[in-house]
Amino acid sequence: LVRWHESYLLRPDAGHIPVSNLYEVFILFLVITALMYLYYEGRFAVQKLGGFVFSFMAIVVGFVLWYSVSREAHAIQPLIPALQSWWMKIHVPANFIGYGAFCIAAMLGIAELLALRKEDAGKKSWLPHSQVIEEVMYKAIAVGFLFFTIATILGALWAADAWGRYWSWDPKETWAFIVWLNYAIWLHLRLVAGWRGKVLAWWAVIGLVITAFAFIGVNMFLSGLHSYGTL
C-alpha cells in the first residue's frame, strides 16, 4: 500500500498498483500467502503448521531481499504500455491468490507426509492428525483453483482486448494451463475418485515445482508476450 501511494508521489501521471514486475508481485505473493494461511490457521486451529508455511515464506523473503539489492528491483518504474490497463488490477491479484494457495498446499503436503509417517509407525505426532492437515490442504487448493480459474478467464479477456485474440499458447499461458490442469486433476481425484493420503500429499508438493516454474521459471528460461519481468 505504501509503494502504491509512493508511485503517485513520484510520478503522478504514472502511479500504479504495484503488480507490474517480479519484485512487486513477490511482495503481493507474500502478503496474500500470509493472510490466507492465518485465516486457515484460525479456522482449523492448526497453529503447529505455521512453521512449514512461514519457513517457506522466509526463504522467499530472503530471495526478495537479494533480488532488491543485487538488481535494484525495488526502484519504482513507470508502466510499460502493455500494462497500462485496468485489467492488470484484477487479473494479477486473482492469479496470486491462486499461487499463494497452491504454495500453502505444498507446505501442508510436507506436513501431512510427516504426520502419516508417524501414524503409520504407531507413534504420537506433534502435528495435527493427517486427515485434518489434508482437509486444510483441500480447502486451500479449492480456493486457489477457483481464483486461478477466474484469473485465467480475466487474462484471456485482457488478451482479446490488447492483442485481438483470447489465447495464443504463449509460454506463460501454456504453463498457466498446465498449473490449472494439475490442480483440476487433484480435485477430481479427491472429490470423484475418493483418493486420500500420501498420493495427494506428494501431488501437492510436486505441484509447487509446477507452480514455481509458471511463476518465475517462464521468465527465466522462456520468452514470449508475457516477458515483462526477468531475474
trRosetta pair geometry for C-beta under 8 A, 3 or more apart (Angstrom, degrees):
i j d omega theta_ij theta_ji phi_ij phi_ji
1 4 5.5 -49 -148 32 32 115
1 5 6.5 32 153 -17 63 104
2 5 5.8 -57 -152 38 32 110
2 6 6.1 26 153 -17 67 109
3 6 5.7 -57 -142 40 31 109
3 7 6.5 42 155 -31 64 99
3 18 4.5 27 110 -54 124 155
3 24 7.2 -169 129 -121 153 98
3 27 7.5 76 7 98 153 166
3 76 6.9 175 -166 -88 90 116
4 7 6.0 -48 -155 20 28 114
4 8 7.6 20 150 -9 57 100
4 15 7.5 75 179 180 58 100
4 16 7.7 -99 -137 104 73 34
4 17 5.7 -2 -120 -123 114 48
4 18 5.4 -115 -70 -10 73 97
5 8 6.2 -63 -167 35 37 106
5 9 6.7 33 143 -19 70 107
6 9 5.1 -51 -146 36 45 115
6 10 6.1 40 157 -17 74 104
6 76 6.5 -160 111 -44 102 158
7 10 6.1 -55 -145 40 29 106
7 11 6.6 -38 175 48 64 90
7 14 7.2 -103 170 109 94 72
7 15 4.2 125 114 -136 91 69
7 16 5.7 -87 142 37 153 56
7 18 6.8 179 -35 -68 138 90
7 76 5.1 -158 -101 -166 80 138
8 11 7.3 -84 -130 73 23 51
8 12 5.7 45 -173 -114 69 53
8 15 3.2 16 -80 -94 69 155
9 12 7.6 24 -114 -68 13 73
9 15 7.9 86 4 -92 42 121
10 15 7.8 135 53 -85 76 82
10 76 5.7 130 46 84 158 136
11 14 3.7 -21 130 50 132 101
11 15 6.1 177 84 -51 75 62
11 76 7.6 -162 11 125 110 116
11 78 5.8 -95 128 -84 171 97
12 15 6.4 -18 -141 -20 27 112
14 78 3.8 -48 -173 -122 148 100
14 79 6.4 -170 -166 15 91 80
16 20 6.1 46 111 -39 137 134
16 78 7.9 107 -3 -152 124 48
16 79 5.1 85 -39 -45 163 122
16 83 7.7 66 -172 128 159 110
16 84 8.0 -101 -97 -110 136 64
16 88 7.9 1 -175 96 119 140
17 20 7.8 132 85 -35 63 91
17 88 7.1 173 61 115 114 101
17 89 5.2 106 17 -112 152 87
18 24 4.0 -144 166 -148 85 122
18 27 6.9 -11 123 67 126 132
18 28 7.2 -179 102 -51 86 106
18 76 7.9 -75 -105 -118 106 96
19 24 5.5 -148 -94 126 23 118
19 25 5.5 71 -151 -84 68 81
19 28 5.7 30 -101 -38 94 157
19 88 6.4 168 85 162 110 98
19 89 7.6 136 40 -110 133 41
19 92 4.1 141 153 113 136 151
19 93 6.6 -89 -92 -53 160 72
19 96 7.8 -134 -137 -8 119 140
20 24 5.8 40 38 46 60 151
20 77 7.6 -132 99 74 131 92
20 79 5.6 -121 -128 -109 153 86
20 80 7.9 156 -178 17 119 80
20 83 5.2 97 -135 159 103 158
20 88 7.1 23 -91 180 78 146
20 228 7.2 -102 173 151 67 135
20 229 8.0 144 133 -59 52 118
21 24 5.3 89 54 15 69 102
21 25 7.1 -150 94 -2 30 93
21 73 7.0 -155 122 -167 129 98
21 77 7.2 56 -26 44 142 120
21 228 6.6 -128 -104 132 65 96
21 229 4.3 141 -157 -98 68 121
22 25 6.0 -62 -140 43 29 102
22 26 6.1 36 159 -27 66 105
22 67 7.2 -106 113 -178 114 149
22 73 6.9 -57 76 -159 92 141
22 216 6.9 74 -136 -113 124 97
22 219 6.6 155 -77 137 127 173
22 229 3.8 165 -28 154 88 136
22 230 7.4 -132 -16 36 137 10
22 231 7.0 -80 101 -73 176 68
23 26 5.9 -56 -153 30 27 113
23 27 6.9 25 152 -16 61 103
23 64 7.0 110 -142 -150 70 88
23 67 6.1 -172 -95 123 89 122
23 68 6.4 102 -133 -85 124 79
23 73 3.8 164 -61 143 135 115
23 74 6.0 -152 177 -81 151 46
23 229 7.8 -153 1 -150 65 133
24 27 5.8 -53 -156 33 35 111
24 28 6.5 34 148 -16 66 106
25 28 5.1 -48 -145 40 42 116
25 29 6.0 52 151 -27 68 101
25 92 6.6 -108 -106 -175 112 118
25 96 6.3 -160 -166 -79 94 139
25 229 7.6 -169 18 28 120 168
26 29 5.4 -49 -146 33 31 117
26 30 6.5 33 154 -20 63 102
26 60 6.8 -172 -167 175 102 104
26 63 7.5 -128 -153 99 146 104
26 64 4.9 175 130 -97 139 112
26 67 7.3 103 14 57 166 154
27 30 5.9 -53 -151 33 31 111
27 31 6.5 28 153 -16 64 106
27 64 7.0 116 -67 -146 70 148
28 31 5.9 -58 -149 38 31 110
28 32 6.1 26 157 -15 67 110
28 92 7.4 42 107 141 169 106
28 93 6.8 -115 -174 -105 135 70
28 96 5.3 57 122 113 111 169
29 32 6.0 -59 -143 40 26 108
29 33 6.0 25 160 -18 64 112
29 60 7.3 -112 105 178 118 149
29 96 5.2 -115 -88 -160 71 119
29 99 6.0 -51 -125 102 107 126
29 100 5.9 180 -158 -74 66 92
29 103 8.0 65 -180 8 108 151
29 215 7.9 61 -100 -150 151 136
30 33 5.9 -57 -142 38 26 109
30 34 6.2 24 160 -18 63 109
30 57 6.0 109 -137 -155 87 105
30 60 6.1 -177 -86 111 101 129
30 61 6.7 88 -119 -76 144 81
30 64 7.4 -50 -38 -31 140 155
31 34 6.0 -59 -149 37 26 109
31 35 6.3 18 159 -13 63 111
32 35 6.1 -62 -147 40 27 106
32 36 6.1 25 159 -18 65 111
32 93 7.7 163 -79 -157 136 75
32 96 5.4 140 21 129 160 100
32 97 5.7 -127 -167 -95 138 55
32 99 7.9 78 87 71 138 87
32 100 4.1 -136 112 -43 106 160
33 36 5.9 -58 -144 38 27 109
33 37 6.3 23 160 -16 64 108
33 53 7.3 -173 161 -177 103 107
33 57 6.1 179 104 -93 132 116
33 100 3.8 -148 -76 -147 71 102
33 103 6.0 -31 -118 75 129 125
33 104 6.3 176 -152 -54 86 98
34 37 6.1 -59 -147 38 26 106
34 38 6.3 25 157 -18 64 109
34 54 7.8 61 -112 -100 87 87
34 57 6.5 82 -72 -127 90 162
35 38 5.8 -55 -146 36 30 111
35 39 6.6 35 154 -22 63 103
36 39 5.7 -54 -155 31 32 113
36 40 6.6 23 153 -11 66 105
36 97 7.4 135 -69 -151 135 74
36 100 5.4 133 15 131 144 122
36 101 6.0 -115 176 -83 160 72
36 104 6.1 -117 107 -38 119 154
36 140 7.2 96 155 -127 122 95
36 143 7.6 178 -146 101 122 144
37 40 5.8 -58 -149 41 36 106
37 41 6.0 41 152 -25 69 106
37 50 7.2 118 152 -115 125 71
37 53 4.7 143 -127 159 154 163
37 54 7.7 -172 106 -54 160 79
37 104 5.4 -170 -80 -118 93 125
38 41 5.5 -49 -141 34 32 116
38 42 6.4 28 159 -13 63 106
39 42 6.1 -63 -153 40 27 105
39 43 6.0 22 154 -19 66 114
40 43 5.5 -56 -136 40 32 111
40 44 5.8 -8 175 15 69 112
40 46 7.0 -30 136 45 88 118
40 104 7.2 125 21 170 152 145
40 136 5.3 101 -180 -156 124 108
40 139 6.7 156 -117 91 114 129
40 140 6.5 -16 -77 -69 154 100
41 44 7.0 -75 -134 53 16 81
41 45 7.5 55 171 -110 53 14
41 46 5.7 -112 -127 64 58 72
41 47 5.7 77 -169 -90 110 53
41 49 7.0 -154 -102 61 91 100
41 50 6.2 36 -106 -70 142 99
42 45 7.5 19 -161 -71 24 51
44 132 6.6 148 176 -179 120 99
44 135 7.2 165 -124 96 141 109
44 136 5.1 -115 28 -84 170 112
46 49 4.6 11 143 7 106 120
46 128 5.1 -62 -124 -18 95 149
46 132 6.6 172 -89 140 120 115
46 133 7.1 133 -143 -95 145 66
46 136 6.0 -62 8 -54 161 159
47 50 5.8 -21 -174 -13 54 117
48 51 7.1 -27 177 8 51 106
48 126 6.6 -162 -159 139 147 84
48 127 5.8 -171 118 -123 132 53
48 128 6.3 162 54 -25 119 83
49 52 5.6 -44 -173 30 66 114
49 53 6.5 53 138 -12 84 105
49 107 7.6 118 175 126 96 103
49 108 6.3 17 -164 -106 137 82
49 111 5.4 0 -126 -108 95 171
49 127 7.3 72 -77 -147 77 95
49 128 7.0 -41 -43 13 106 114
49 133 6.8 152 -91 -118 134 97
49 136 7.4 176 29 89 174 160
50 53 5.9 -65 -147 45 39 103
50 54 5.4 14 168 -2 78 118
51 54 6.5 -61 -126 49 21 96
51 55 5.8 28 167 -26 60 112
52 55 6.1 -57 -145 31 19 110
52 56 6.8 18 155 -15 57 107
52 107 4.1 147 141 173 105 104
52 108 6.9 136 100 -74 146 40
52 110 5.9 174 -147 75 130 115
52 111 5.0 -95 -38 -55 161 110
53 56 5.9 -61 -160 35 30 110
53 57 6.4 25 148 -16 67 108
53 104 5.8 11 -117 -126 118 76
53 107 4.8 142 -83 100 59 159
53 108 7.7 13 -64 -51 99 76
54 57 5.1 -47 -140 39 43 115
54 58 6.3 54 153 -29 66 96
55 58 5.6 -46 -150 27 32 115
55 59 7.0 36 150 -18 60 98
55 107 7.9 153 56 -137 91 128
56 59 5.8 -52 -160 30 35 112
56 60 6.8 33 146 -16 65 104
56 103 6.7 178 138 168 145 108
56 106 7.9 123 -113 89 162 106
56 107 5.2 -111 -14 -82 144 129
57 60 5.4 -52 -151 37 40 114
57 61 6.3 46 149 -24 69 100
58 61 5.5 -47 -147 33 34 115
58 62 6.5 40 151 -21 63 101
59 62 5.6 -51 -154 33 33 114
59 63 6.6 34 149 -18 64 103
60 63 5.5 -52 -152 35 35 113
60 64 6.4 36 151 -21 67 104
61 64 5.6 -53 -148 35 33 112
61 65 6.5 34 153 -20 65 103
62 65 5.8 -53 -149 34 31 111
62 66 6.5 30 153 -15 64 105
63 66 5.7 -56 -151 38 33 111
63 67 6.0 33 153 -21 67 109
64 67 5.5 -53 -143 39 31 114
64 68 6.2 34 155 -23 64 105
65 68 5.7 -53 -147 34 29 112
65 69 6.4 19 159 -11 65 109
66 69 6.1 -63 -144 42 28 102
66 70 5.7 5 170 -2 68 118
67 70 6.5 -60 -126 47 20 97
67 71 5.6 -28 -174 30 59 118
67 73 5.1 -18 144 18 91 146
67 231 7.3 -79 -120 -135 110 81
68 71 7.2 -71 -118 56 9 79
68 72 7.3 32 180 -125 49 19
68 73 5.2 -97 -103 53 47 91
68 74 4.4 39 -145 -36 104 108
69 72 7.8 5 -169 -68 16 48
71 231 7.8 -125 -59 -165 157 46
72 75 5.4 22 153 -16 94 114
79 83 4.6 -127 -167 87 108 106
79 84 5.0 137 111 -72 131 78
80 83 5.4 75 59 16 75 103
80 84 7.6 -132 97 -24 36 90
80 228 6.7 -153 34 -136 136 103
81 84 5.6 -51 -150 13 39 118
82 85 7.9 -44 158 -8 40 114
82 162 6.7 70 -152 -164 77 140
82 228 7.2 -139 81 -90 126 119
83 88 5.4 60 -166 -78 79 152
83 228 6.6 88 -54 -135 126 151
85 88 5.4 116 73 -13 79 94
85 158 6.6 123 120 -146 149 105
85 161 7.3 132 -149 106 143 132
85 162 6.8 -76 -59 -74 158 114
86 89 5.5 -40 -168 21 57 117
86 90 7.5 30 148 -1 74 101
87 90 6.5 -77 -161 46 39 92
87 91 5.3 26 158 -17 81 122
87 154 6.6 163 -163 169 92 96
87 157 7.0 -167 -126 98 127 93
87 158 3.7 139 163 -103 156 112
87 161 6.7 169 -44 52 145 144
87 162 7.8 -109 36 -36 151 113
88 91 6.0 -59 -122 43 27 105
88 92 5.7 15 -174 -10 66 117
88 158 7.7 104 -57 -132 54 147
89 92 7.4 -37 -116 35 9 99
89 93 7.3 -1 168 -1 44 115
90 93 6.6 -62 -146 43 28 103
90 94 6.2 26 162 -17 64 115
90 154 5.8 -131 110 -153 101 153
91 94 6.2 -69 -154 39 23 109
91 95 6.3 27 154 -24 63 111
91 151 5.8 101 -164 -152 60 76
91 154 4.3 -164 -97 118 83 121
91 155 5.3 112 -152 -72 127 69
91 158 5.7 -33 -57 -26 153 147
92 95 5.5 -54 -149 32 32 117
92 96 6.4 18 160 -11 66 109
92 151 7.8 88 -92 -141 10 116
93 96 6.0 -65 -146 42 31 102
93 97 6.6 41 155 -26 66 98
94 97 5.8 -46 -153 25 34 113
94 98 7.1 34 149 -14 60 102
94 147 5.0 -157 -169 -176 75 90
94 148 7.7 163 145 -87 84 26
94 150 5.0 -103 -173 98 140 107
94 151 3.8 -180 108 -75 104 91
94 154 6.2 100 49 21 149 146
95 98 5.8 -62 -169 35 34 112
95 99 6.5 29 144 -16 70 106
95 147 7.6 -160 -74 140 13 95
95 148 6.7 64 -134 -119 50 64
95 151 3.9 141 -71 -163 66 154
95 155 7.6 67 -72 -53 120 121
95 176 8.0 -59 -134 -126 112 122
96 99 4.9 -40 -137 37 49 115
96 100 6.0 54 159 -22 69 100
97 100 5.9 -52 -146 37 28 112
97 101 6.4 28 155 -18 62 109
97 143 7.4 -91 155 144 106 96
97 144 6.8 -166 130 -117 69 59
97 147 4.0 -59 90 143 119 165
97 148 7.8 -143 82 -52 78 64
97 151 7.8 175 44 -45 92 127
98 101 5.9 -60 -147 37 28 109
98 102 6.3 24 158 -17 66 109
98 144 4.4 100 -144 -171 55 76
98 145 7.1 97 -131 -74 102 18
98 147 4.7 -156 -55 90 83 95
98 148 3.1 103 -125 -65 153 91
98 151 6.1 -109 -4 13 133 139
98 179 7.9 99 144 137 126 130
99 102 5.9 -59 -147 37 29 109
99 103 6.4 26 157 -17 65 107
99 144 7.5 171 -3 -149 13 114
99 148 7.7 118 -40 -90 55 108
99 211 6.1 146 -134 -178 75 117
99 215 5.9 96 -133 -89 136 121
100 103 5.9 -58 -149 37 30 108
100 104 6.5 32 153 -19 64 104
100 144 7.2 -158 71 -105 59 107
101 104 5.7 -51 -149 34 33 113
101 105 6.4 36 151 -21 64 105
101 140 4.6 177 -167 178 84 79
101 141 6.6 157 145 -89 107 26
101 143 5.2 -156 -120 86 152 93
101 144 2.7 -158 85 -66 129 107
101 145 7.9 -105 102 -13 139 53
101 147 7.2 126 3 39 138 123
102 105 5.5 -50 -150 34 34 116
102 106 6.6 39 150 -24 63 100
102 140 7.6 166 -73 140 24 102
102 141 6.8 68 -102 -111 63 71
102 144 4.9 158 -45 172 73 159
102 148 7.7 45 -38 -53 122 142
102 179 7.4 -41 -97 -169 169 112
102 183 6.8 -95 -105 -74 112 138
102 204 8.0 -164 -164 -158 66 80
102 207 6.0 -118 -171 135 107 117
102 208 7.0 164 141 -93 92 58
102 211 4.7 166 117 -90 141 157
103 106 5.6 -46 -150 29 36 114
103 107 6.8 33 153 -14 64 102
103 208 6.1 83 -117 -121 61 98
103 211 6.7 -144 -63 106 76 149
104 107 6.0 -59 -154 38 33 107
104 108 6.3 29 150 -15 67 108
104 137 8.0 -169 121 -118 81 60
104 140 4.7 -130 92 -153 116 149
104 144 8.0 -176 42 -53 103 132
105 108 5.6 -57 -146 41 32 110
105 109 6.3 44 150 -30 65 101
105 137 4.8 96 -141 -156 79 80
105 140 4.5 -172 -65 96 89 124
105 141 4.8 71 -97 -60 154 89
105 144 6.9 -98 -17 8 128 148
105 204 4.6 -117 144 -159 98 121
105 207 7.0 -15 97 77 119 137
106 109 5.3 -47 -152 26 32 119
106 110 7.1 35 150 -18 61 96
106 204 5.3 -166 -94 146 47 82
106 205 5.2 104 -154 -114 81 41
106 207 6.1 -144 -80 72 101 89
106 208 3.5 62 -115 -57 161 119
106 211 7.7 -131 -40 32 136 135
107 110 5.7 -45 -156 29 38 112
107 111 6.7 38 146 -16 64 103
108 111 5.3 -51 -149 38 41 114
108 112 6.2 45 150 -23 69 102
108 133 5.5 176 -175 -178 95 91
108 134 7.8 154 145 -90 113 31
108 136 5.8 -144 -139 95 152 105
108 137 4.2 -166 105 -81 133 97
108 140 6.8 144 12 20 145 147
108 204 7.0 -43 73 133 84 152
109 112 5.6 -50 -145 34 31 112
109 113 6.6 34 154 -21 63 102
109 137 6.2 103 -62 -129 68 144
109 200 7.7 -135 -119 125 103 63
109 201 4.3 147 -156 -167 80 65
109 202 6.9 164 177 -60 123 15
109 203 7.6 -141 -128 63 143 52
109 204 3.6 -177 -66 81 137 115
109 205 4.3 -145 107 -48 137 82
110 113 5.8 -53 -152 32 32 112
110 114 6.7 29 152 -15 64 105
110 201 7.8 158 -50 177 20 103
110 205 6.0 103 -59 -98 76 118
111 114 5.8 -57 -153 37 33 110
111 115 6.3 32 151 -18 67 108
111 127 5.8 171 -176 -146 96 142
111 133 5.3 -149 106 -145 108 142
112 115 5.5 -55 -144 39 34 112
112 116 6.1 36 156 -21 67 105
112 130 5.1 90 -154 -148 79 84
112 133 4.3 -175 -82 108 87 132
112 134 5.6 84 -119 -64 143 78
112 137 6.6 -44 -35 -27 138 147
112 201 4.3 -139 88 -111 123 129
113 116 5.8 -52 -144 36 29 111
113 117 6.5 36 153 -25 62 103
113 198 6.6 77 -111 -128 81 79
113 201 5.0 163 -57 140 84 141
113 202 7.1 86 -83 -65 125 71
113 205 7.5 -5 -24 -39 137 142
114 117 5.7 -50 -151 29 32 115
114 118 6.8 29 153 -14 63 103
114 125 7.4 136 130 -146 84 130
114 127 6.3 110 98 -16 107 155
115 118 5.9 -56 -155 37 34 108
115 119 6.2 29 152 -17 68 110
115 125 5.1 118 -132 151 68 169
115 127 4.4 -108 -84 88 103 133
115 128 7.1 -31 -108 78 149 50
115 129 6.8 127 176 -170 136 23
115 130 4.2 173 108 -75 120 82
115 133 5.9 156 18 2 153 147
116 119 5.6 -57 -141 41 33 110
116 120 5.9 35 159 -21 68 107
116 130 4.8 74 -67 -103 76 151
116 197 6.6 103 -114 -155 144 83
116 198 6.0 -170 124 -75 169 88
116 201 7.2 -144 -6 -2 140 163
117 120 6.0 -53 -144 36 25 110
117 121 6.5 15 157 -9 60 111
118 121 5.9 -67 -151 43 29 104
118 123 4.7 -93 -163 77 80 97
118 124 7.1 -37 167 106 122 14
118 125 3.7 125 91 -73 157 106
118 127 7.4 149 26 34 144 106
119 122 7.6 41 -179 -73 32 25
119 123 7.7 -99 -68 55 21 61
119 125 6.5 -46 -49 -17 75 128
119 129 7.7 74 -81 -146 137 71
119 130 6.0 -90 -2 -12 149 124
127 130 8.0 56 109 -71 119 60
127 133 7.0 5 158 -58 117 134
128 132 4.4 -84 148 81 122 134
128 133 5.7 150 81 -52 104 85
129 132 4.7 92 63 3 83 104
129 133 7.2 -154 95 -5 43 86
130 133 5.5 -54 -148 37 37 112
130 134 6.2 36 154 -20 69 106
130 197 7.4 37 144 -119 135 64
131 134 5.7 -52 -145 37 32 111
131 135 6.4 37 153 -24 63 103
131 196 7.9 0 -112 -170 82 127
132 135 5.7 -52 -151 31 31 113
132 136 6.7 29 152 -14 64 102
133 136 5.9 -57 -155 37 33 108
133 137 6.2 35 148 -20 66 108
134 137 5.3 -52 -145 38 36 116
134 138 6.2 42 153 -23 67 102
134 196 6.7 63 167 -156 165 85
134 197 7.5 -41 -84 -70 152 27
134 200 6.8 72 -142 93 113 130
134 201 7.1 -79 -97 -70 97 93
135 138 5.6 -49 -149 33 31 114
135 139 6.6 33 152 -19 62 103
136 139 5.7 -52 -150 34 34 112
136 140 6.4 35 151 -20 65 105
137 140 5.7 -55 -150 35 31 112
137 141 6.4 26 155 -14 66 107
137 200 7.6 134 111 136 137 109
137 201 7.5 -13 173 -105 178 68
137 204 5.9 -45 -173 -100 128 168
138 141 5.9 -58 -145 40 30 107
138 142 6.1 32 156 -22 65 108
138 190 6.2 -170 -116 158 115 162
139 142 5.8 -55 -146 35 28 113
139 143 6.4 23 158 -13 64 107
140 143 6.1 -60 -149 40 28 105
140 144 6.0 25 155 -16 65 113
141 144 5.5 -56 -140 43 31 112
141 145 5.9 35 159 -24 66 107
141 183 5.7 -165 -168 -153 103 113
141 186 6.2 -88 179 109 152 135
141 187 6.5 -169 127 -70 117 94
141 204 6.9 -102 -69 -112 130 109
142 145 5.9 -53 -145 34 25 111
142 146 6.6 29 154 -21 60 105
142 187 6.6 111 -93 -111 73 123
143 146 5.7 -53 -152 32 32 114
143 147 6.5 19 158 -8 66 107
144 147 6.2 -63 -147 44 30 101
144 148 5.8 28 157 -19 68 112
144 183 6.9 -104 99 -154 107 165
145 148 5.7 -56 -138 40 28 110
145 149 6.2 33 158 -23 63 105
145 180 7.5 108 -144 -142 78 66
145 183 4.8 -156 -90 127 106 128
145 184 6.9 137 -147 -74 128 59
145 187 6.2 -23 -40 -39 172 143
146 149 5.9 -58 -155 32 25 111
146 150 6.6 23 150 -15 62 106
147 150 5.4 -50 -147 37 38 113
147 151 6.1 41 152 -22 67 104
148 151 5.5 -49 -144 36 33 114
148 152 6.4 38 153 -23 64 103
148 176 7.8 -173 -176 -168 101 90
148 179 6.8 -114 -172 119 146 113
148 180 5.9 -170 130 -95 119 85
148 183 7.3 85 53 51 150 146
149 152 5.7 -53 -149 33 30 112
149 153 6.6 29 153 -16 63 104
149 180 6.6 109 -85 -137 68 118
150 153 5.8 -57 -152 37 32 110
150 154 6.2 30 152 -17 67 108
151 154 5.6 -55 -146 40 32 112
151 155 6.1 36 153 -23 65 105
152 155 5.5 -50 -146 34 30 114
152 156 6.6 33 153 -20 62 101
152 176 5.9 161 -103 148 102 124
152 177 7.5 107 -137 -82 137 62
152 180 6.1 8 -52 -72 155 146
153 156 5.7 -52 -152 32 32 111
153 157 6.6 31 150 -16 64 104
154 157 5.6 -55 -151 38 34 111
154 158 6.2 36 151 -20 67 105
155 158 5.5 -52 -145 37 33 113
155 159 6.2 37 153 -22 65 104
155 173 7.4 180 134 -106 134 90
155 176 7.3 -21 58 142 165 172
156 159 5.6 -50 -147 34 32 114
156 160 6.5 34 153 -20 63 103
156 166 4.3 25 -175 -170 98 90
156 167 6.0 -20 -123 -60 102 83
157 160 5.7 -51 -150 34 32 112
157 161 6.4 31 151 -17 64 106
157 166 7.4 4 -71 -125 33 89
158 161 5.6 -57 -150 38 33 111
158 162 6.0 13 159 -6 69 114
159 162 6.0 -64 -135 47 27 98
159 163 5.3 -32 -174 36 69 111
159 165 6.4 -46 140 87 104 57
159 166 5.8 102 83 -150 114 27
159 167 6.9 93 94 -70 156 33
159 168 7.0 -152 -173 -6 137 103
159 173 7.9 33 -74 -86 155 135
160 163 7.3 -60 -97 59 14 70
160 164 6.7 17 -158 -156 48 12
160 165 6.3 -100 -103 111 62 8
160 166 4.8 2 -62 -79 106 66
163 168 7.0 -49 119 -37 150 139
163 225 7.1 -14 -74 -150 152 150
165 168 5.7 96 95 -66 127 94
167 173 6.2 157 -148 176 78 148
168 173 6.6 119 57 25 67 157
168 225 6.7 63 71 -5 142 146
169 173 6.2 -128 -119 86 17 120
169 174 5.5 49 -162 -68 66 103
170 173 4.5 85 55 10 82 108
170 174 6.8 -152 86 -10 38 87
170 224 4.1 134 -165 163 93 137
170 225 4.6 -74 -114 28 148 104
170 226 5.9 120 140 -5 137 99
171 174 5.6 -55 -142 36 30 113
171 175 6.3 19 163 -11 66 107
171 218 5.1 162 131 -149 112 109
171 222 4.0 -172 -167 140 170 145
171 223 7.3 95 13 63 141 20
171 224 4.4 -178 20 -17 94 142
171 226 7.3 -126 68 43 81 109
172 175 6.2 -60 -145 42 27 102
172 176 6.2 33 153 -23 63 107
172 214 7.4 98 -149 -164 59 75
172 218 5.2 125 -87 147 68 158
172 222 8.0 -178 -48 95 64 125
172 224 6.0 -156 -2 74 89 132
172 225 7.4 -107 29 66 117 77
172 226 3.6 -11 -2 40 154 153
173 176 5.6 -52 -146 34 31 114
173 177 6.5 33 153 -20 63 103
173 226 7.5 157 -30 -22 74 133
174 177 5.8 -57 -157 33 30 111
174 178 6.6 32 147 -20 65 103
175 178 5.1 -44 -145 32 42 116
175 179 6.4 47 153 -20 66 98
175 210 7.9 -176 -167 -180 91 77
175 213 6.4 -127 -154 113 138 92
175 214 3.9 -179 140 -108 113 86
175 217 7.7 -172 -142 75 162 105
175 218 5.4 -142 21 -66 153 128
176 179 5.7 -50 -151 35 33 112
176 180 6.3 34 150 -19 65 106
176 214 5.9 125 -75 -161 49 129
177 180 5.5 -52 -145 38 33 113
177 181 6.1 33 155 -19 66 107
178 181 5.8 -54 -144 38 29 110
178 182 6.3 37 153 -28 63 104
178 210 6.3 -133 128 -169 107 116
178 214 6.9 -167 66 -74 102 121
179 182 5.7 -52 -150 28 29 116
179 183 6.8 10 161 -3 63 105
179 207 7.8 94 -143 -166 74 89
179 210 5.7 162 -97 134 72 106
179 211 5.6 89 -126 -97 120 66
179 214 4.9 -48 -43 -19 129 165
180 183 6.6 -69 -154 44 28 96
180 184 6.1 32 152 -25 66 112
181 184 5.4 -53 -141 35 32 116
181 185 6.4 33 159 -19 65 103
182 185 6.2 -61 -160 34 25 107
182 186 6.6 26 146 -20 62 107
182 207 5.5 152 143 -120 133 96
182 210 5.4 122 -51 102 168 164
183 186 5.0 -43 -144 33 44 120
183 187 6.3 43 157 -18 68 101
183 207 6.6 79 -72 -142 85 141
184 187 6.0 -55 -149 38 29 107
184 188 6.3 31 151 -21 63 108
185 188 5.5 -55 -146 37 33 114
185 189 6.2 33 156 -21 67 105
186 189 6.0 -58 -151 35 26 109
186 190 6.6 15 156 -11 63 109
186 200 6.6 107 -156 -141 92 87
186 203 5.5 164 -107 133 106 134
186 204 7.0 96 -141 -74 147 73
186 207 7.1 -12 -54 -71 147 143
187 190 5.9 -60 -146 41 32 105
187 191 5.7 5 167 1 70 117
188 191 6.5 -66 -130 49 22 93
188 192 5.1 -22 -172 25 65 122
188 193 6.8 54 136 -4 71 101
189 192 7.2 -45 -91 54 12 84
189 193 4.7 -35 -148 45 51 125
189 195 4.3 -11 155 20 97 133
189 199 7.8 -104 150 117 144 122
189 200 6.9 -175 101 -89 121 99
189 203 7.9 128 57 -25 150 176
190 193 7.4 13 -25 56 11 81
190 194 7.4 39 -169 -123 32 13
190 195 5.6 -76 -86 62 49 83
190 196 7.2 89 -130 -79 82 58
190 200 6.0 68 -77 -110 107 144
195 199 5.8 -74 -179 78 125 127
195 200 5.7 144 123 -50 108 109
196 200 6.5 -50 -145 9 23 132
197 200 6.6 108 63 26 36 95
197 201 6.9 -65 150 -6 36 107
198 201 5.4 -61 -145 39 33 113
198 202 6.0 29 161 -16 71 106
199 202 6.1 -57 -149 39 26 106
199 203 6.2 31 151 -24 62 110
200 203 5.2 -51 -143 35 33 119
200 204 6.4 37 155 -22 65 101
201 204 5.9 -54 -153 32 30 110
201 205 6.7 27 150 -16 63 105
202 205 5.6 -55 -150 36 36 112
202 206 6.2 31 155 -14 69 106
203 206 5.9 -56 -145 41 29 107
203 207 6.2 42 149 -32 61 105
204 207 5.3 -47 -151 25 31 123
204 208 7.5 46 149 -29 57 88
205 208 6.0 -40 -171 10 39 112
206 209 5.7 -43 -168 25 51 113
206 210 7.0 47 140 -13 71 101
207 210 5.4 -54 -151 39 43 112
207 211 5.9 43 151 -19 73 107
208 211 5.6 -55 -142 41 31 111
208 212 6.0 34 157 -23 66 107
209 212 5.8 -53 -143 35 27 111
209 213 6.5 26 156 -18 61 104
210 213 6.0 -57 -152 34 29 108
210 214 6.6 25 152 -15 63 107
211 214 5.7 -58 -151 38 33 110
211 215 6.1 33 151 -22 67 110
212 215 5.4 -55 -144 37 32 114
212 216 6.4 -31 178 35 69 94
212 217 6.4 79 123 -25 70 108
213 216 7.5 -83 -131 62 21 58
213 217 3.3 -31 -146 31 61 149
213 218 6.7 92 156 -35 66 73
214 217 7.0 11 -20 44 20 101
214 218 6.2 21 -146 -20 33 120
215 218 7.8 157 65 19 17 97
216 219 5.5 -59 -159 40 49 112
216 220 6.1 44 149 -22 78 109
216 231 6.7 59 -175 -47 110 123
217 220 5.6 -60 -146 38 34 110
217 221 5.9 -16 174 18 72 113
217 222 7.7 46 131 7 71 101
218 221 7.0 -78 -130 53 19 79
218 222 4.9 -48 -157 51 62 116
218 224 7.7 -45 175 24 110 118
218 226 7.2 15 130 87 131 121
219 222 7.7 -23 -47 56 11 73
219 226 8.0 -89 -83 118 81 93
219 227 6.8 139 -129 -130 68 65
219 229 5.7 -27 -139 90 145 73
219 230 5.4 -169 167 -107 99 51
219 231 6.5 110 113 -15 110 85
220 230 7.1 124 -93 -154 44 76
220 231 5.3 -4 -95 24 94 122
222 227 8.0 -137 110 -82 64 106
223 227 4.9 4 -147 -70 70 149
224 227 5.8 139 51 -31 46 97
227 230 7.0 18 -172 -61 87 99
